[in-house]
């Protein structure tokens, strides 16, 4: 039997703000993805990228599913994500877009000793999101 990562979800306090962050990074999230057909806010948004389902779920929904769930502590969360870019310049550009949109760049882009252009940004719920590109083509 082969086990493959199929679904990744983020529990979010502000769904629209979180979607804006990941949309700014380049994920294909429709502008009104958080609204249902009647224009009312949803508690769950899901997309598929290269076969991986990525979802954002509100704290309200998670409390309904897991009655004993409590909000995580402030600061560094327990999961991190990394987005690969095609070029080092794309890492810099992504950080500039995020910062211009009011998001936090935790570690500005730098050339890491392991051979990548690397940066760390923080999503609206405190999750570290790394951005990287190889300095030399592989």
TORLO-303954 format. One record per residue: residue in three letters; x, y, z of N, C-alpha, C in turn. Coordinates in steps of 0.05 Angstrom, whole numbers, plus 5000, padded with zeros to 4 digits. Layout:
<atoms>
+-----+------+------+------+-------+-------+-------+------+------+------+
:  aa : n.c1 : n.c2 : n.c3 : ca.c1 : ca.c2 : ca.c3 : c.c1 : c.c2 : c.c3 :
+-----+------+------+------+-------+-------+-------+------+------+------+
: Ala :    X :    Y :    Z :     X :     Y :     Z :    X :    Y :    Z :
...
+-----+------+------+------+-------+-------+-------+------+------+------+
</atoms>
This chain:
<atoms>
+-----+------+------+------+-------+-------+-------+------+------+------+
:  aa : n.c1 : n.c2 : n.c3 : ca.c1 : ca.c2 : ca.c3 : c.c1 : c.c2 : c.c3 :
+-----+------+------+------+-------+-------+-------+------+------+------+
: Unk : 5017 : 4976 : 5000 :  5000 :  5000 :  5000 : 5018 : 5025 : 5000 :
: Unk : 5011 : 5044 : 4984 :  5025 :  5070 :  4983 : 5008 : 5091 : 4997 :
: Unk : 5021 : 5106 : 5014 :  5008 :  5128 :  5027 : 5019 : 5154 : 5016 :
: Unk : 5001 : 5172 : 5008 :  5010 :  5197 :  4997 : 4995 : 5220 : 5010 :
: Unk : 5009 : 5242 : 5015 :  4997 :  5266 :  5026 : 4976 : 5275 : 5006 :
: Unk : 4951 : 5278 : 5015 :  4929 :  5285 :  4997 : 4915 : 5311 : 5006 :
: Unk : 4916 : 5317 : 5032 :  4900 :  5339 :  5042 : 4916 : 5353 : 5064 :
: Unk : 4917 : 5380 : 5062 :  4930 :  5396 :  5082 : 4911 : 5419 : 5089 :
: Unk : 4905 : 5423 : 5115 :  4887 :  5445 :  5122 : 4899 : 5463 : 5142 :
: Unk : 4892 : 5488 : 5141 :  4900 :  5508 :  5160 : 4875 : 5517 : 5175 :
: Unk : 4877 : 5517 : 5201 :  4856 :  5528 :  5218 : 4862 : 5558 : 5220 :
: Unk : 4842 : 5575 : 5213 :  4847 :  5603 :  5211 : 4827 : 5619 : 5228 :
: Unk : 4837 : 5642 : 5238 :  4819 :  5659 :  5253 : 4804 : 5679 : 5236 :
: Unk : 4817 : 5687 : 5213 :  4804 :  5705 :  5194 : 4807 : 5694 : 5166 :
: Unk : 4786 : 5681 : 5157 :  4787 :  5666 :  5132 : 4795 : 5684 : 5108 :
: Unk : 4782 : 5707 : 5105 :  4788 :  5724 :  5083 : 4817 : 5734 : 5083 :
: Unk : 4827 : 5740 : 5106 :  4855 :  5750 :  5109 : 4875 : 5728 : 5102 :
: Unk : 4869 : 5704 : 5111 :  4887 :  5681 :  5105 : 4887 : 5675 : 5075 :
: Unk : 4863 : 5675 : 5063 :  4861 :  5670 :  5034 : 4876 : 5691 : 5019 :
: Unk : 4874 : 5716 : 5027 :  4889 :  5738 :  5014 : 4919 : 5733 : 5015 :
: Unk : 4929 : 5724 : 5038 :  4957 :  5718 :  5041 : 4966 : 5697 : 5021 :
: Unk : 4952 : 5674 : 5021 :  4961 :  5652 :  5003 : 4955 : 5659 : 4974 :
: Unk : 4935 : 5675 : 4968 :  4931 :  5684 :  4941 : 4954 : 5702 : 4932 :
: Unk : 4963 : 5719 : 4950 :  4986 :  5737 :  4944 : 5011 : 5721 : 4938 :
: Unk : 5013 : 5698 : 4951 :  5036 :  5680 :  4946 : 5033 : 5666 : 4919 :
: Unk : 5009 : 5666 : 4908 :  5006 :  5654 :  4881 : 4988 : 5630 : 4880 :
: Unk : 4976 : 5622 : 4902 :  4958 :  5599 :  4901 : 4932 : 5607 : 4886 :
: Unk : 4921 : 5589 : 4870 :  4898 :  5596 :  4854 : 4871 : 5596 : 4870 :
: Unk : 4868 : 5616 : 4886 :  4844 :  5619 :  4903 : 4827 : 5642 : 4891 :
: Unk : 4803 : 5635 : 4884 :  4785 :  5655 :  4872 : 4779 : 5677 : 4893 :
: Unk : 4775 : 5701 : 4883 :  4771 :  5725 :  4900 : 4747 : 5721 : 4919 :
: Unk : 4726 : 5708 : 4911 :  4703 :  5705 :  4928 : 4700 : 5676 : 4938 :
: Unk : 4722 : 5661 : 4940 :  4721 :  5633 :  4948 : 4709 : 5629 : 4975 :
: Unk : 4709 : 5649 : 4992 :  4699 :  5646 :  5019 : 4669 : 5650 : 5021 :
: Unk : 4656 : 5656 : 4998 :  4627 :  5660 :  4998 : 4613 : 5638 : 4983 :
: Unk : 4589 : 5630 : 4993 :  4573 :  5609 :  4979 : 4557 : 5622 : 4957 :
: Unk : 4540 : 5607 : 4943 :  4525 :  5617 :  4921 : 4506 : 5640 : 4929 :
: Unk : 4497 : 5640 : 4954 :  4480 :  5662 :  4964 : 4495 : 5686 : 4973 :
: Unk : 4522 : 5685 : 4971 :  4539 :  5708 :  4979 : 4544 : 5708 : 5009 :
: Unk : 4539 : 5686 : 5023 :  4544 :  5685 :  5052 : 4571 : 5672 : 5057 :
: Unk : 4584 : 5680 : 5079 :  4610 :  5669 :  5086 : 4609 : 5639 : 5091 :
: Unk : 4630 : 5626 : 5082 :  4633 :  5597 :  5087 : 4654 : 5594 : 5109 :
: Unk : 4655 : 5570 : 5121 :  4674 :  5563 :  5141 : 4696 : 5545 : 5131 :
: Unk : 4695 : 5538 : 5105 :  4714 :  5520 :  5093 : 4718 : 5528 : 5064 :
: Unk : 4744 : 5530 : 5056 :  4751 :  5535 :  5028 : 4772 : 5515 : 5021 :
: Unk : 4769 : 5503 : 4998 :  4788 :  5482 :  4989 : 4795 : 5486 : 4960 :
: Unk : 4821 : 5482 : 4954 :  4831 :  5482 :  4926 : 4847 : 5457 : 4922 :
: Unk : 4855 : 5452 : 4897 :  4872 :  5430 :  4890 : 4896 : 5441 : 4874 :
: Unk : 4920 : 5434 : 4883 :  4944 :  5443 :  4869 : 4962 : 5419 : 4865 :
: Unk : 4966 : 5412 : 4840 :  4983 :  5389 :  4833 : 4974 : 5364 : 4848 :
: Unk : 4948 : 5360 : 4851 :  4938 :  5336 :  4864 : 4936 : 5338 : 4894 :
: Unk : 4946 : 5359 : 4906 :  4945 :  5363 :  4935 : 4921 : 5381 : 4941 :
: Unk : 4903 : 5371 : 4958 :  4881 :  5388 :  4967 : 4890 : 5405 : 4990 :
: Unk : 4886 : 5431 : 4988 :  4893 :  5450 :  5009 : 4868 : 5464 : 5018 :
: Unk : 4864 : 5465 : 5044 :  4839 :  5477 :  5055 : 4846 : 5496 : 5077 :
: Unk : 4827 : 5515 : 5080 :  4827 :  5533 :  5103 : 4800 : 5530 : 5117 :
: Unk : 4802 : 5526 : 5143 :  4777 :  5521 :  5159 : 4777 : 5541 : 5182 :
: Unk : 4754 : 5553 : 5187 :  4752 :  5572 :  5208 : 4753 : 5558 : 5235 :
: Unk : 4761 : 5573 : 5255 :  4761 :  5563 :  5283 : 4733 : 5554 : 5291 :
: Unk : 4713 : 5568 : 5281 :  4685 :  5561 :  5287 : 4679 : 5533 : 5277 :
: Unk : 4686 : 5527 : 5253 :  4682 :  5500 :  5241 : 4697 : 5479 : 5257 :
: Unk : 4722 : 5484 : 5263 :  4738 :  5464 :  5277 : 4726 : 5459 : 5305 :
: Unk : 4716 : 5479 : 5318 :  4703 :  5475 :  5344 : 4678 : 5457 : 5342 :
: Unk : 4664 : 5460 : 5319 :  4640 :  5443 :  5314 : 4648 : 5414 : 5310 :
: Unk : 4670 : 5410 : 5296 :  4679 :  5383 :  5290 : 4693 : 5370 : 5314 :
: Unk : 4710 : 5385 : 5328 :  4724 :  5376 :  5351 : 4717 : 5393 : 5375 :
: Unk : 4697 : 5385 : 5390 :  4686 :  5401 :  5411 : 4706 : 5411 : 5432 :
: Unk : 4728 : 5396 : 5436 :  4747 :  5404 :  5456 : 4770 : 5421 : 5445 :
: Unk : 4768 : 5429 : 5419 :  4790 :  5444 :  5407 : 4792 : 5472 : 5419 :
: Unk : 4816 : 5481 : 5424 :  4820 :  5508 :  5433 : 4841 : 5521 : 5414 :
: Unk : 4839 : 5547 : 5412 :  4857 :  5562 :  5395 : 4886 : 5557 : 5403 :
: Unk : 4904 : 5554 : 5384 :  4933 :  5550 :  5391 : 4945 : 5575 : 5403 :
: Unk : 4967 : 5573 : 5416 :  4980 :  5596 :  5427 : 4990 : 5616 : 5406 :
: Unk : 4993 : 5641 : 5413 :  5003 :  5661 :  5395 : 5032 : 5656 : 5389 :
: Unk : 5042 : 5666 : 5367 :  5070 :  5663 :  5359 : 5073 : 5640 : 5340 :
: Unk : 5096 : 5628 : 5340 :  5102 :  5606 :  5321 : 5082 : 5583 : 5325 :
: Unk : 5069 : 5576 : 5303 :  5050 :  5555 :  5303 : 5064 : 5528 : 5300 :
: Unk : 5049 : 5506 : 5298 :  5061 :  5480 :  5298 : 5065 : 5468 : 5271 :
: Unk : 5058 : 5482 : 5250 :  5063 :  5472 :  5223 : 5075 : 5495 : 5207 :
: Unk : 5092 : 5487 : 5189 :  5104 :  5506 :  5170 : 5099 : 5496 : 5142 :
: Unk : 5101 : 5514 : 5124 :  5098 :  5508 :  5095 : 5121 : 5521 : 5080 :
: Unk : 5127 : 5510 : 5058 :  5148 :  5521 :  5041 : 5139 : 5522 : 5012 :
: Unk : 5144 : 5544 : 4999 :  5137 :  5548 :  4971 : 5163 : 5551 : 4955 :
: Unk : 5166 : 5535 : 4935 :  5189 :  5537 :  4917 : 5184 : 5556 : 4894 :
: Unk : 5203 : 5572 : 4889 :  5202 :  5591 :  4866 : 5221 : 5582 : 4845 :
: Unk : 5216 : 5591 : 4820 :  5233 :  5583 :  4798 : 5260 : 5597 : 4798 :
: Unk : 5261 : 5622 : 4808 :  5286 :  5637 :  4809 : 5289 : 5652 : 4835 :
: Unk : 5313 : 5659 : 4842 :  5317 :  5675 :  4867 : 5302 : 5702 : 4865 :
: Unk : 5300 : 5714 : 4842 :  5286 :  5739 :  4839 : 5256 : 5736 : 4846 :
: Unk : 5245 : 5713 : 4841 :  5217 :  5708 :  4848 : 5213 : 5707 : 4879 :
: Unk : 5232 : 5698 : 4893 :  5231 :  5698 :  4923 : 5230 : 5727 : 4932 :
: Unk : 5247 : 5744 : 4921 :  5248 :  5772 :  4929 : 5221 : 5785 : 4922 :
: Unk : 5211 : 5780 : 4898 :  5186 :  5792 :  4889 : 5162 : 5784 : 4906 :
: Unk : 5162 : 5758 : 4914 :  5140 :  5749 :  4931 : 5140 : 5763 : 4958 :
: Unk : 5164 : 5766 : 4969 :  5166 :  5780 :  4995 : 5157 : 5810 : 4992 :
: Unk : 5165 : 5822 : 4970 :  5156 :  5850 :  4966 : 5126 : 5852 : 4963 :
: Unk : 5113 : 5834 : 4949 :  5084 :  5834 :  4946 : 5070 : 5830 : 4973 :
: Unk : 5080 : 5811 : 4988 :  5068 :  5805 :  5014 : 5071 : 5829 : 5033 :
: Unk : 5095 : 5841 : 5034 :  5100 :  5864 :  5051 : 5082 : 5888 : 5042 :
: Unk : 5080 : 5892 : 5016 :  5063 :  5914 :  5006 : 5034 : 5910 : 5013 :
: Unk : 5026 : 5884 : 5016 :  4998 :  5878 :  5023 : 4993 : 5878 : 5053 :
: Unk : 5014 : 5885 : 5068 :  5011 :  5887 :  5097 : 5017 : 5862 : 5113 :
: Unk : 5030 : 5842 : 5100 :  5037 :  5817 :  5114 : 5065 : 5819 : 5125 :
: Unk : 5072 : 5802 : 5144 :  5098 :  5803 :  5158 : 5119 : 5786 : 5143 :
: Unk : 5142 : 5799 : 5137 :  5165 :  5784 :  5127 : 5183 : 5780 : 5151 :
: Unk : 5184 : 5756 : 5161 :  5199 :  5749 :  5186 : 5229 : 5749 : 5181 :
: Unk : 5237 : 5737 : 5159 :  5266 :  5737 :  5152 : 5268 : 5744 : 5123 :
: Unk : 5278 : 5769 : 5117 :  5280 :  5778 :  5089 : 5297 : 5759 : 5073 :
: Unk : 5294 : 5760 : 5046 :  5309 :  5741 :  5029 : 5339 : 5744 : 5033 :
: Unk : 5352 : 5721 : 5034 :  5381 :  5720 :  5036 : 5391 : 5695 : 5021 :
: Unk : 5417 : 5695 : 5015 :  5429 :  5672 :  5002 : 5439 : 5653 : 5024 :
: Unk : 5425 : 5631 : 5028 :  5431 :  5612 :  5049 : 5456 : 5595 : 5042 :
: Unk : 5469 : 5586 : 5063 :  5494 :  5570 :  5059 : 5488 : 5544 : 5045 :
: Unk : 5463 : 5534 : 5045 :  5456 :  5509 :  5032 : 5449 : 5512 : 5002 :
: Unk : 5453 : 5537 : 4992 :  5450 :  5540 :  4963 : 5423 : 5550 : 4953 :
: Unk : 5408 : 5562 : 4971 :  5381 :  5573 :  4963 : 5379 : 5602 : 4970 :
: Unk : 5363 : 5616 : 4954 :  5353 :  5643 :  4962 : 5330 : 5636 : 4980 :
: Unk : 5329 : 5647 : 5004 :  5311 :  5637 :  5025 : 5299 : 5661 : 5040 :
: Unk : 5274 : 5658 : 5047 :  5260 :  5679 :  5063 : 5238 : 5665 : 5079 :
: Unk : 5230 : 5678 : 5101 :  5208 :  5667 :  5117 : 5188 : 5690 : 5121 :
: Unk : 5163 : 5684 : 5115 :  5141 :  5702 :  5120 : 5123 : 5689 : 5140 :
: Unk : 5105 : 5705 : 5151 :  5086 :  5694 :  5171 : 5058 : 5698 : 5161 :
: Unk : 5042 : 5677 : 5161 :  5014 :  5680 :  5152 : 4998 : 5693 : 5175 :
: Unk : 4973 : 5701 : 5170 :  4958 :  5716 :  5190 : 4953 : 5700 : 5216 :
: Unk : 4957 : 5674 : 5216 :  4953 :  5658 :  5241 : 4980 : 5650 : 5254 :
: Unk : 5002 : 5662 : 5245 :  5027 :  5657 :  5258 : 5043 : 5634 : 5247 :
: Unk : 5034 : 5621 : 5226 :  5049 :  5599 :  5213 : 5072 : 5610 : 5197 :
: Unk : 5095 : 5598 : 5200 :  5118 :  5605 :  5184 : 5115 : 5594 : 5156 :
: Unk : 5119 : 5610 : 5136 :  5118 :  5601 :  5108 : 5145 : 5609 : 5096 :
: Unk : 5160 : 5589 : 5088 :  5186 :  5593 :  5076 : 5183 : 5596 : 5046 :
: Unk : 5199 : 5613 : 5034 :  5200 :  5616 :  5005 : 5229 : 5611 : 4997 :
: Unk : 5233 : 5595 : 4976 :  5260 :  5589 :  4968 : 5262 : 5584 : 4938 :
: Unk : 5287 : 5588 : 4928 :  5294 :  5581 :  4901 : 5324 : 5573 : 4902 :
: Unk : 5331 : 5554 : 4886 :  5359 :  5546 :  4884 : 5375 : 5569 : 4871 :
: Unk : 5399 : 5574 : 4882 :  5416 :  5595 :  4871 : 5428 : 5586 : 4844 :
: Unk : 5433 : 5561 : 4842 :  5444 :  5550 :  4817 : 5423 : 5530 : 4806 :
: Unk : 5420 : 5530 : 4780 :  5401 :  5512 :  4767 : 5407 : 5483 : 4773 :
: Unk : 5386 : 5468 : 4779 :  5390 :  5439 :  4785 : 5376 : 5422 : 4765 :
+-----+------+------+------+-------+-------+-------+------+------+------+
</atoms>
